[in-house]
Amino acid sequence: MAAPESSRFAERLRLALGRANLSRALVAQRLGLDKSVVTRWASGAMRPSDHNLTALSALIGERVPGFSRAAFEGPEDAFAALVGLPAAMPDRPDAHRPGSLGMFLAEAREWTEPHLDDLEDRFAGLWVNFYANLHLGNGIGAAIGEIWRGPDGLEARFRNGASGPGRLGRSGPIFATGTHFFMANSAPRRNRTFGAVLCVGTERRTALMDGIIMHPMGSRADQPFAGRMLLLRLGPPEPDWAKGDRRFWAAGTYVEQLNEEGWHERLPAALAAAFQSPSSPMGTLIHPDTTPFLMAEYEIGVRNLPPERAALRDAVLAVRAAFAPALDGLVGA
């Protein structure tokens, strides 16, 4: 069992890496170490040597102004302010009751953190989200989505089009394990209405995820909507936040253009077929495990795929190709 000091250091390291948008693999590469060493630091199994701690702190300091090795040993409130977290709240007796928010968040952290590197590789990146849209007469809408590693784990945001950060659609944290992720989200422009997304990918890096989206219809909280959605990976995560932000808004602008041009009418048949089951304002749910539309990234390069998988692979490549020119090279295939 890790000593309390090691556990405290490991927790701060995980938070600092998240704030700096640094993966363990990138830290290992920059410090000339094996990734397993950084993983052991982050798990509390061991602490870095004096030399490595200095180098690690300098690396984080390149992305988090004011960060130094002293941050790992300083007061909780000072560390929280440095990495952009709220000050520590006093422990409440009811925080650990079954069903409480405190218990849920504690348990979610336990089953996501040990596998966060794997989950980041599986889910993080720039995505285009196709969803059943009742406002289009049960047509298909498109939105740009981005998943990245934040201070507390995976986070996501979606944008349906239009321009400017004020037009952000939905954003929120992701609770992920294995091939599934659940996203709790809110819509700033819709009175912070709550929504949820449940998606399933593959054991290996996912190219196409399948799932459902649930949220109120318009401003009427008493009219729930649930519909089918597909997430297609357009490119890998962008470690430079400023560049990634430009990429996100550029992609959203192009999605808006595609929607105006009747994008859903030109969606490849292998993807459009996923929306043949109607969505419902009464909340008809379509369980993602029952669908054949999941695709691992490695399948794209496999020869002699079965015909139905080859058709799906060709559809994935066609959609990616449609986006790439408009994004001025910011999105990798």
Buried (B, 14 or more C-beta within 10 A) or exposed (E): EBEEEBEBBBBBBBBBBBBBBBBBBBBBEBBEBEBEBBBBBBBBBBBBEEEBBEBBBBBBBEBBEEBBBEBBEEEEEEBBEBBEBEEEEEEEEEBEEEEEEBBEBEEBBEEBBBEBBBBBBBBBBBBBBBBBBBEEEBBBBBBBBBBBBBBBBBBBBBBBBBEEEEBBBBBBBBBBBEBBBBBEBBBBEBEEBBBBBBBBBBEBBBBBBBBBBBBBBEEEEEEBBBBBBBBBBBBBBBBEEEEBEBBBBBBBBBBBEBBEEEBBEEBBEBBBBBBEEEBBBEEBEBEBEEBEBBBBBEBBEEEEBEEEBBBBBBBBBBBBEBBBEBBEEBBEE
